[in-house]
Amino acid sequence: MDLITVFGIAAPIFSIVSFLPQVLKCWTTKRTKDISFPSYIIFFAGSISWLAYGILKNDLSIITTNSFLAFFVFLILLMKLRFG
């Protein structure tokens, strides 16, 4: 496996996993006071845009990564609306 492939696999995994602690913290504490709603809305729009781009380019890596990211950000937004 070459270095480019290693980065190509590691980058989306780190991006996806980076949201898990926030999702779990919001869920367990039922607190979202310190989360910026506008920031997450913008991130969600970016993830959806990347997802659309991946679909149009038929790029499974982009589709998979941004499907997970959009889902996690959406969960955080829902918890912000419910608990915030």
N, CA, C and O atoms as a GROMACS GRO file, in nm:
protein
  336
    1MET      N    1   0.086  -0.118   0.000
    1MET     CA    2   0.000   0.000   0.000
    1MET      C    3   0.090   0.123   0.000
    1MET      O    4   0.183   0.134   0.080
    2ASP      N    5   0.062   0.216  -0.091
    2ASP     CA    6   0.145   0.336  -0.100
    2ASP      C    7   0.096   0.444  -0.005
    2ASP      O    8  -0.013   0.435   0.051
    3LEU      N    9   0.176   0.546   0.011
    3LEU     CA   10   0.148   0.655   0.106
    3LEU      C   11   0.020   0.730   0.070
    3LEU      O   12  -0.055   0.771   0.159
    4ILE      N   13  -0.004   0.750  -0.058
    4ILE     CA   14  -0.126   0.820  -0.100
    4ILE      C   15  -0.250   0.743  -0.056
    4ILE      O   16  -0.346   0.803  -0.008
    5THR      N   17  -0.247   0.613  -0.072
    5THR     CA   18  -0.360   0.530  -0.030
    5THR      C   19  -0.379   0.536   0.121
    5THR      O   20  -0.492   0.540   0.169
    6VAL      N   21  -0.271   0.535   0.195
    6VAL     CA   22  -0.279   0.543   0.341
    6VAL      C   23  -0.348   0.673   0.382
    6VAL      O   24  -0.438   0.672   0.466
    7PHE      N   25  -0.306   0.784   0.324
    7PHE     CA   26  -0.372   0.912   0.355
    7PHE      C   27  -0.517   0.912   0.307
    7PHE      O   28  -0.604   0.968   0.374
    8GLY      N   29  -0.543   0.851   0.193
    8GLY     CA   30  -0.678   0.844   0.139
    8GLY      C   31  -0.773   0.764   0.225
    8GLY      O   32  -0.893   0.788   0.225
    9ILE      N   33  -0.720   0.669   0.299
    9ILE     CA   34  -0.801   0.589   0.392
    9ILE      C   35  -0.809   0.657   0.528
    9ILE      O   36  -0.915   0.659   0.590
   10ALA      N   37  -0.698   0.711   0.574
   10ALA     CA   38  -0.693   0.771   0.708
   10ALA      C   39  -0.775   0.899   0.719
   10ALA      O   40  -0.846   0.919   0.818
   11ALA      N   41  -0.768   0.984   0.619
   11ALA     CA   42  -0.835   1.115   0.627
   11ALA      C   43  -0.985   1.103   0.651
   11ALA      O   44  -1.036   1.166   0.744
   12PRO      N   45  -1.059   1.025   0.573
   12PRO     CA   46  -1.203   1.017   0.600
   12PRO      C   47  -1.235   0.950   0.733
   12PRO      O   48  -1.333   0.986   0.799
   13ILE      N   49  -1.153   0.853   0.772
   13ILE     CA   50  -1.178   0.788   0.902
   13ILE      C   51  -1.162   0.888   1.015
   13ILE      O   52  -1.247   0.895   1.104
   14PHE      N   53  -1.054   0.966   1.013
   14PHE     CA   54  -1.035   1.069   1.116
   14PHE      C   55  -1.147   1.172   1.114
   14PHE      O   56  -1.195   1.214   1.219
   15SER      N   57  -1.190   1.213   0.994
   15SER     CA   58  -1.298   1.312   0.983
   15SER      C   59  -1.427   1.260   1.043
   15SER      O   60  -1.496   1.332   1.116
   16ILE      N   61  -1.460   1.136   1.014
   16ILE     CA   62  -1.584   1.077   1.066
   16ILE      C   63  -1.575   1.058   1.217
   16ILE      O   64  -1.666   1.098   1.290
   17VAL      N   65  -1.467   0.998   1.263
   17VAL     CA   66  -1.452   0.968   1.405
   17VAL      C   67  -1.444   1.096   1.489
   17VAL      O   68  -1.478   1.094   1.607
   18SER      N   69  -1.400   1.206   1.430
   18SER     CA   70  -1.387   1.331   1.506
   18SER      C   71  -1.520   1.381   1.559
   18SER      O   72  -1.523   1.457   1.656
   19PHE      N   73  -1.630   1.342   1.498
   19PHE     CA   74  -1.761   1.388   1.544
   19PHE      C   75  -1.823   1.296   1.649
   19PHE      O   76  -1.915   1.337   1.719
   20LEU      N   77  -1.775   1.176   1.661
   20LEU     CA   78  -1.833   1.082   1.759
   20LEU      C   79  -1.829   1.133   1.902
   20LEU      O   80  -1.930   1.122   1.972
   21PRO      N   81  -1.716   1.187   1.950
   21PRO     CA   82  -1.718   1.236   2.089
   21PRO      C   83  -1.823   1.345   2.114
   21PRO      O   84  -1.886   1.348   2.220
   22GLN      N   85  -1.843   1.433   2.017
   22GLN     CA   86  -1.942   1.539   2.034
   22GLN      C   87  -2.083   1.482   2.035
   22GLN      O   88  -2.166   1.523   2.117
   23VAL      N   89  -2.111   1.388   1.946
   23VAL     CA   90  -2.243   1.325   1.942
   23VAL      C   91  -2.270   1.254   2.074
   23VAL      O   92  -2.376   1.269   2.133
   24LEU      N   93  -2.173   1.176   2.119
   24LEU     CA   94  -2.190   1.102   2.244
   24LEU      C   95  -2.205   1.194   2.365
   24LEU      O   96  -2.285   1.168   2.454
   25LYS      N   97  -2.127   1.302   2.368
   25LYS     CA   98  -2.137   1.396   2.481
   25LYS      C   99  -2.274   1.464   2.483
   25LYS      O  100  -2.336   1.475   2.589
   26CYS      N  101  -2.320   1.508   2.368
   26CYS     CA  102  -2.453   1.571   2.362
   26CYS      C  103  -2.561   1.474   2.406
   26CYS      O  104  -2.653   1.510   2.479
   27TRP      N  105  -2.548   1.350   2.360
   27TRP     CA  106  -2.649   1.250   2.392
   27TRP      C  107  -2.650   1.216   2.541
   27TRP      O  108  -2.757   1.205   2.601
   28THR      N  109  -2.534   1.198   2.600
   28THR     CA  110  -2.529   1.156   2.740
   28THR      C  111  -2.559   1.270   2.836
   28THR      O  112  -2.622   1.248   2.940
   29THR      N  113  -2.515   1.391   2.804
   29THR     CA  114  -2.537   1.503   2.895
   29THR      C  115  -2.667   1.577   2.868
   29THR      O  116  -2.717   1.650   2.954
   30LYS      N  117  -2.721   1.558   2.749
   30LYS     CA  118  -2.843   1.631   2.705
   30LYS      C  119  -2.820   1.782   2.709
   30LYS      O  120  -2.913   1.860   2.732
   31ARG      N  121  -2.694   1.824   2.686
   31ARG     CA  122  -2.659   1.966   2.686
   31ARG      C  123  -2.592   2.001   2.554
   31ARG      O  124  -2.502   1.930   2.507
   32THR      N  125  -2.636   2.111   2.496
   32THR     CA  126  -2.577   2.158   2.370
   32THR      C  127  -2.557   2.309   2.373
   32THR      O  128  -2.538   2.373   2.269
   33LYS      N  129  -2.560   2.365   2.491
   33LYS     CA  130  -2.553   2.510   2.508
   33LYS      C  131  -2.432   2.573   2.439
   33LYS      O  132  -2.444   2.680   2.378
   34ASP      N  133  -2.318   2.509   2.447
   34ASP     CA  134  -2.194   2.568   2.394
   34ASP      C  135  -2.167   2.535   2.248
   34ASP      O  136  -2.061   2.568   2.196
   35ILE      N  137  -2.261   2.472   2.182
   35ILE     CA  138  -2.244   2.439   2.041
   35ILE      C  139  -2.302   2.551   1.957
   35ILE      O  140  -2.414   2.598   1.982
   36SER      N  141  -2.227   2.594   1.858
   36SER     CA  142  -2.271   2.701   1.770
   36SER      C  143  -2.363   2.645   1.662
   36SER      O  144  -2.319   2.571   1.574
   37PHE      N  145  -2.490   2.681   1.670
   37PHE     CA  146  -2.589   2.635   1.572
   37PHE      C  147  -2.551   2.680   1.430
   37PHE      O  148  -2.551   2.597   1.338
   38PRO      N  149  -2.520   2.809   1.409
   38PRO     CA  150  -2.483   2.852   1.272
   38PRO      C  151  -2.362   2.776   1.217
   38PRO      O  152  -2.358   2.742   1.098
   39SER      N  153  -2.265   2.750   1.301
   39SER     CA  154  -2.146   2.678   1.256
   39SER      C  155  -2.182   2.537   1.207
   39SER      O  156  -2.132   2.493   1.104
   40TYR      N  157  -2.267   2.469   1.281
   40TYR     CA  158  -2.306   2.334   1.242
   40TYR      C  159  -2.397   2.334   1.120
   40TYR      O  160  -2.393   2.241   1.039
   41ILE      N  161  -2.478   2.437   1.104
   41ILE     CA  162  -2.561   2.450   0.983
   41ILE      C  163  -2.470   2.464   0.861
   41ILE      O  164  -2.492   2.400   0.759
   42ILE      N  165  -2.368   2.547   0.872
   42ILE     CA  166  -2.274   2.567   0.762
   42ILE      C  167  -2.198   2.437   0.733
   42ILE      O  168  -2.179   2.400   0.617
   43PHE      N  169  -2.153   2.369   0.838
   43PHE     CA  170  -2.082   2.242   0.818
   43PHE      C  171  -2.174   2.139   0.752
   43PHE      O  172  -2.131   2.064   0.665
   44PHE      N  173  -2.302   2.136   0.794
   44PHE     CA  174  -2.398   2.044   0.734
   44PHE      C  175  -2.416   2.075   0.586
   44PHE      O  176  -2.419   1.984   0.503
   45ALA      N  177  -2.428   2.203   0.552
   45ALA     CA  178  -2.442   2.243   0.411
   45ALA      C  179  -2.318   2.201   0.332
   45ALA      O  180  -2.329   2.157   0.217
   46GLY      N  181  -2.200   2.215   0.392
   46GLY     CA  182  -2.078   2.172   0.325
   46GLY      C  183  -2.075   2.022   0.303
   46GLY      O  184  -2.035   1.976   0.196
   47SER      N  185  -2.116   1.947   0.402
   47SER     CA  186  -2.119   1.800   0.388
   47SER      C  187  -2.218   1.756   0.281
   47SER      O  188  -2.190   1.666   0.202
   48ILE      N  189  -2.334   1.821   0.278
   48ILE     CA  190  -2.434   1.788   0.175
   48ILE      C  191  -2.380   1.824   0.037
   48ILE      O  192  -2.402   1.750  -0.059
   49SER      N  193  -2.311   1.936   0.027
   49SER     CA  194  -2.252   1.976  -0.102
   49SER      C  195  -2.145   1.875  -0.147
   49SER      O  196  -2.142   1.836  -0.263
   50TRP      N  197  -2.059   1.834  -0.054
   50TRP     CA  198  -1.959   1.733  -0.086
   50TRP      C  199  -2.026   1.602  -0.125
   50TRP      O  200  -1.979   1.533  -0.216
   51LEU      N  201  -2.133   1.566  -0.056
   51LEU     CA  202  -2.206   1.444  -0.087
   51LEU      C  203  -2.262   1.451  -0.230
   51LEU      O  204  -2.250   1.354  -0.306
   52ALA      N  205  -2.322   1.563  -0.265
   52ALA     CA  206  -2.375   1.580  -0.401
   52ALA      C  207  -2.262   1.570  -0.503
   52ALA      O  208  -2.278   1.506  -0.607
   53TYR      N  209  -2.151   1.633  -0.474
   53TYR     CA  210  -2.034   1.627  -0.562
   53TYR      C  211  -1.988   1.482  -0.579
   53TYR      O  212  -1.961   1.438  -0.691
   54GLY      N  213  -1.980   1.408  -0.469
   54GLY     CA  214  -1.939   1.268  -0.476
   54GLY      C  215  -2.034   1.184  -0.558
   54GLY      O  216  -1.992   1.096  -0.633
   55ILE      N  217  -2.163   1.211  -0.543
   55ILE     CA  218  -2.263   1.137  -0.622
   55ILE      C  219  -2.246   1.170  -0.770
   55ILE      O  220  -2.247   1.080  -0.854
   56LEU      N  221  -2.231   1.298  -0.802
   56LEU     CA  222  -2.214   1.337  -0.942
   56LEU      C  223  -2.085   1.282  -1.003
   56LEU      O  224  -2.081   1.250  -1.122
   57LYS      N  225  -1.981   1.272  -0.922
   57LYS     CA  226  -1.853   1.217  -0.969
   57LYS      C  227  -1.846   1.065  -0.956
   57LYS      O  228  -1.751   1.001  -1.001
   58ASN      N  229  -1.949   1.007  -0.892
   58ASN     CA  230  -1.953   0.863  -0.867
   58ASN      C  231  -1.829   0.818  -0.789
   58ASN      O  232  -1.766   0.717  -0.822
   59ASP      N  233  -1.796   0.895  -0.684
   59ASP     CA  234  -1.678   0.868  -0.601
   59ASP      C  235  -1.724   0.812  -0.466
   59ASP      O  236  -1.771   0.886  -0.380
   60LEU      N  237  -1.708   0.682  -0.450
   60LEU     CA  238  -1.759   0.614  -0.331
   60LEU      C  239  -1.697   0.667  -0.202
   60LEU      O  240  -1.765   0.674  -0.100
   61SER      N  241  -1.570   0.703  -0.206
   61SER     CA  242  -1.503   0.754  -0.086
   61SER      C  243  -1.567   0.886  -0.040
   61SER      O  244  -1.595   0.904   0.079
   62ILE      N  245  -1.589   0.976  -0.133
   62ILE     CA  246  -1.651   1.105  -0.099
   62ILE      C  247  -1.795   1.084  -0.053
   62ILE      O  248  -1.840   1.147   0.042
   63ILE      N  249  -1.867   0.996  -0.120
   63ILE     CA  250  -2.006   0.967  -0.085
   63ILE      C  251  -2.015   0.910   0.056
   63ILE      O  252  -2.094   0.957   0.138
   64THR      N  253  -1.933   0.810   0.085
   64THR     CA  254  -1.936   0.744   0.216
   64THR      C  255  -1.898   0.840   0.328
   64THR      O  256  -1.969   0.852   0.428
   65THR      N  257  -1.786   0.908   0.310
   65THR     CA  258  -1.738   1.000   0.414
   65THR      C  259  -1.842   1.106   0.445
   65THR      O  260  -1.874   1.130   0.562
   66ASN      N  261  -1.895   1.170   0.344
   66ASN     CA  262  -1.986   1.282   0.368
   66ASN      C  263  -2.126   1.238   0.406
   66ASN      O  264  -2.202   1.316   0.463
   67SER      N  265  -2.162   1.115   0.375
   67SER     CA  266  -2.288   1.061   0.428
   67SER      C  267  -2.279   1.048   0.579
   67SER      O  268  -2.370   1.089   0.651
   68PHE      N  269  -2.169   0.992   0.627
   68PHE     CA  270  -2.150   0.980   0.772
   68PHE      C  271  -2.140   1.118   0.838
   68PHE      O  272  -2.203   1.142   0.941
   69LEU      N  273  -2.060   1.206   0.779
   69LEU     CA  274  -2.044   1.340   0.838
   69LEU      C  275  -2.177   1.413   0.844
   69LEU      O  276  -2.211   1.471   0.948
   70ALA      N  277  -2.253   1.411   0.735
   70ALA     CA  278  -2.383   1.480   0.733
   70ALA      C  279  -2.476   1.420   0.838
   70ALA      O  280  -2.549   1.492   0.905
   71PHE      N  281  -2.473   1.288   0.852
   71PHE     CA  282  -2.558   1.221   0.951
   71PHE      C  283  -2.522   1.264   1.093
   71PHE      O  284  -2.610   1.297   1.172
   72PHE      N  285  -2.392   1.262   1.126
   72PHE     CA  286  -2.350   1.302   1.261
   72PHE      C  287  -2.380   1.449   1.289
   72PHE      O  288  -2.427   1.483   1.398
   73VAL      N  289  -2.355   1.535   1.192
   73VAL     CA  290  -2.384   1.678   1.211
   73VAL      C  291  -2.534   1.698   1.225
   73VAL      O  292  -2.579   1.780   1.306
   74PHE      N  293  -2.613   1.625   1.146
   74PHE     CA  294  -2.758   1.633   1.157
   74PHE      C  295  -2.805   1.591   1.296
   74PHE      O  296  -2.892   1.655   1.354
   75LEU      N  297  -2.746   1.483   1.350
   75LEU     CA  298  -2.780   1.440   1.486
   75LEU      C  299  -2.750   1.550   1.588
   75LEU      O  300  -2.830   1.576   1.677
   76ILE      N  301  -2.636   1.613   1.574
   76ILE     CA  302  -2.599   1.720   1.666
   76ILE      C  303  -2.697   1.837   1.653
   76ILE      O  304  -2.738   1.895   1.754
   77LEU      N  305  -2.734   1.871   1.531
   77LEU     CA  306  -2.832   1.978   1.511
   77LEU      C  307  -2.966   1.944   1.573
   77LEU      O  308  -3.029   2.028   1.637
   78LEU      N  309  -3.010   1.820   1.556
   78LEU     CA  310  -3.136   1.778   1.618
   78LEU      C  311  -3.129   1.788   1.770
   78LEU      O  312  -3.224   1.833   1.834
   79MET      N  313  -3.017   1.744   1.827
   79MET     CA  314  -3.001   1.753   1.973
   79MET      C  315  -2.994   1.898   2.018
   79MET      O  316  -3.043   1.933   2.125
   80LYS      N  317  -2.933   1.984   1.936
   80LYS     CA  318  -2.928   2.127   1.968
   80LYS      C  319  -3.069   2.184   1.975
   80LYS      O  320  -3.101   2.261   2.065
   81LEU      N  321  -3.153   2.146   1.881
   81LEU     CA  322  -3.292   2.192   1.880
   81LEU      C  323  -3.371   2.134   1.997
   81LEU      O  324  -3.454   2.202   2.057
   82ARG      N  325  -3.345   2.011   2.028
   82ARG     CA  326  -3.421   1.945   2.136
   82ARG      C  327  -3.372   1.983   2.275
   82ARG      O  328  -3.453   2.010   2.364
   83PHE      N  329  -3.241   1.984   2.296
   83PHE     CA  330  -3.185   2.007   2.429
   83PHE      C  331  -3.140   2.151   2.452
   83PHE      O  332  -3.126   2.195   2.566
   84GLY      N  333  -3.116   2.224   2.342
   84GLY     CA  334  -3.059   2.358   2.355
   84GLY      C  335  -3.157   2.460   2.401
   84GLY      O  336  -3.122   2.577   2.416
   0.00000   0.00000   0.00000
